[in-house]
Amino acid sequence: ERMSDLIKSVLNYSRLSRNDQQFEKVDLQVMLDAVLVDFELLIEEKQVEIKHDLLPVITAIPLQINQLFSNMIGNSIKFSERAPKIAVRSRKLSVDEIPFDTNLPEGNYLELVFSDNGIGFEQKYLSKIFTIFQRLNDRMSYSGTGIGLALCKKIIENHSGYITAQSEPGKGASFFIYLPILESKQEDTD
């Protein structure tokens, strides 16, 4: 079963390199609601409390955003020793307002922040958590392939965005995602 999960994860990761996926208008709220329905039984079983802003519509690759949301919510539930509390916040900001050194080009961005009260991690491991097959040593009691956050990073890169995290052991984690807000061009009509 673990080998099957690993193979599926590697295939998902390799699919992200294809350039044939189309950007389209994606209602992030609809996407989040669908992911929460997917996790409905686990949410009930683990008594997960989820609070979220009303998420906007952006231009993105729908399947990849679904995978991103699924991984972020799934990790928040999985890496928890007590009833998980998850918050999803969003806001629009300019590149100058982003509180991290992102090297992103000028423009407007959607900031998505996924926060939880889970087991967290030491900040010194930040660069490792987004690397494929890297799992933190003390996490061996938690299931997973070590591909989930690498997948998230690849999805964000496919959208010309940026992802980082802040955490402390035992105090949860917050993942900061920045996606460019692509202004739609008005098409001329005859």
Secondary structure, DSSP 8 states (H G I E B T S, - for coil): -HHHHHHHHHHHHHHTT-S----EEEEHHHHHHHHHHHTHHHHHHTT-EEEE----EEEE-HHHHHHHHHHHHHHHHHS-SSS-EEEEEEEEEEGGG-SS-----SSEEEEEEEEE-S----GGGHHHHTSTT---GGGTTS---S-HHHHHHHHHHHTT-EEEEEE-TTS-EEEEEEEE----------
